[in-house]
Amino acid sequence: MLAVLDTWWGGLKGAEGATERALLLPRLYFQHFTTTSFLVERADGEVAAFLVGFLSQTEPETAYVHFVGVDPALHGRGIGRTLYRAFFALARSQGRRYVHCITSPENTASQAFHTRLGFSASEVKPDYDGPGLDRVAFTLDLATEPTASH
């Protein structure tokens, strides 16, 4: 995943952004959350899209989308929406009602995408992930989110 992130994010926030993204996807996510994460590959085995999610251990009604990526060449084809819908279905099947996720304030495309999916956005939360790492938090209530794909 790390090999494609800088290309896909177009260098967002420069070298600092690349380091930030790398720190957000350590190997442990791929070792411990495989049953709640999704990968889309091209015919040649190259990564086309992915969603890393998990079920909260401390909040039994909550699931969390940790990181999502879709090759920009594939944007607008519904792949991201499909990944989220699959995660929503998985979360529902495990008795979860809420899905949470975050993004950086600079990532306006991500904010717009989550809003289109029906997530509610918070105001910018300063230093959410540490000094200078502001975030916008999103929440979706699965009880009000349609189960069918659009």
C-alpha positions in Angstrom: 0.0 0.0 0.0 2.7 2.4 0.9 4.2 2.2 -2.6 1.1 3.7 -4.1 0.1 6.3 -1.5 2.4 9.2 -2.5 1.4 8.8 -6.1 -2.3 8.5 -5.3 -2.3 11.5 -2.9 -0.3 13.6 -5.4 2.3 14.6 -2.8 -0.3 16.1 -0.5 1.6 17.9 2.3 5.0 17.0 0.7 7.5 14.8 2.5 5.8 15.5 5.8 2.5 14.1 4.4 4.3 11.0 3.0 5.7 10.3 6.5 2.3 10.9 8.1 0.7 8.4 5.7 3.4 5.8 6.2 2.9 6.0 10.0 -0.9 5.6 9.5 -0.4 2.2 7.8 2.0 0.1 9.8 2.1 -3.7 9.2 0.0 -4.5 12.2 -3.2 -3.3 10.4 -2.6 -5.8 7.7 -1.8 -8.5 10.2 -4.7 -8.0 12.6 -7.6 -6.4 10.6 -7.7 -8.6 7.5 -11.2 -9.8 8.2 -12.5 -6.2 8.4 -10.5 -4.7 5.5 -10.8 -4.9 1.8 -8.4 -4.9 -1.2 -9.2 -4.4 -4.9 -6.5 -5.6 -7.3 -6.1 -5.2 -11.0 -5.7 -8.3 -13.2 -1.9 -7.8 -13.0 -2.0 -7.9 -9.2 -1.4 -4.2 -8.8 -3.3 -2.5 -6.0 -6.3 -0.5 -7.3 -8.1 0.3 -4.0 -8.2 -0.6 -0.4 -10.1 0.0 2.8 -8.6 -0.7 6.3 -11.3 -0.9 8.9 -11.9 -2.5 12.3 -14.6 -3.0 14.9 -14.1 -1.1 18.1 -13.2 -3.2 21.1 -14.3 -0.5 23.6 -17.4 0.8 21.9 -19.6 -2.2 20.9 -21.8 -0.2 18.6 -18.9 1.3 16.7 -16.9 0.4 13.6 -14.0 2.5 12.3 -12.6 3.1 8.8 -9.0 3.8 9.4 -7.6 4.4 5.9 -8.9 4.2 2.4 -7.3 4.7 -1.0 -8.4 4.4 -4.6 -6.2 4.9 -7.6 -7.1 8.4 -8.9 -7.3 6.9 -12.4 -10.3 5.0 -11.1 -12.1 7.8 -9.3 -15.7 8.3 -10.2 -16.3 4.6 -10.9 -17.9 3.8 -7.6 -15.0 1.8 -6.2 -14.7 3.8 -3.0 -18.5 3.8 -2.5 -18.5 0.0 -3.0 -15.7 -0.5 -0.4 -17.6 1.6 2.1 -20.8 -0.3 1.4 -19.1 -3.6 2.0 -17.7 -2.3 5.3 -21.1 -1.0 6.3 -22.6 -4.4 5.6 -19.9 -6.1 7.6 -20.3 -3.7 10.5 -24.1 -4.2 10.5 -23.6 -8.0 10.5 -21.5 -7.6 13.7 -24.2 -5.5 15.4 -22.5 -2.1 14.9 -24.6 1.0 14.5 -22.0 3.8 14.0 -19.1 4.1 11.6 -16.4 6.7 12.4 -13.5 8.0 10.3 -11.3 11.1 10.0 -9.4 13.0 7.4 -7.1 16.0 7.3 -8.6 19.4 6.8 -6.5 19.8 3.6 -8.2 16.7 2.0 -11.3 18.4 0.7 -11.9 15.6 -1.8 -12.2 13.2 1.1 -14.4 15.5 3.0 -16.8 15.8 0.0 -16.8 12.1 -0.6 -17.7 11.3 3.0 -20.4 13.9 3.0 -21.9 12.4 -0.2 -21.9 9.0 1.6 -24.0 10.5 4.4 -21.4 11.0 7.0 -21.8 14.0 9.4 -18.6 16.1 9.7 -17.2 17.8 12.8 -15.5 21.1 12.9 -11.7 20.9 12.5 -10.3 19.3 15.6 -6.9 20.9 16.3 -4.1 18.6 17.2 -6.4 15.6 17.0 -3.6 13.2 16.1 -0.8 15.1 17.8 0.7 18.6 17.5 -0.1 20.1 14.2 -2.1 17.1 13.1 -5.6 18.6 12.8 -8.5 16.4 11.7 -12.1 16.5 10.6 -14.1 13.6 12.2 -17.0 11.9 10.5 -19.8 9.8 11.9 -22.4 7.7 10.0 -25.4 6.2 11.8 -26.0 2.9 10.0 -29.6 2.9 11.3 -30.4 5.8 8.9 -28.0 4.9 6.1 -29.6 2.9 3.2 -28.4 -0.6 2.8 -28.6 -0.6 -1.0 -25.9 0.8 -3.2 -26.6 3.9 -5.2 
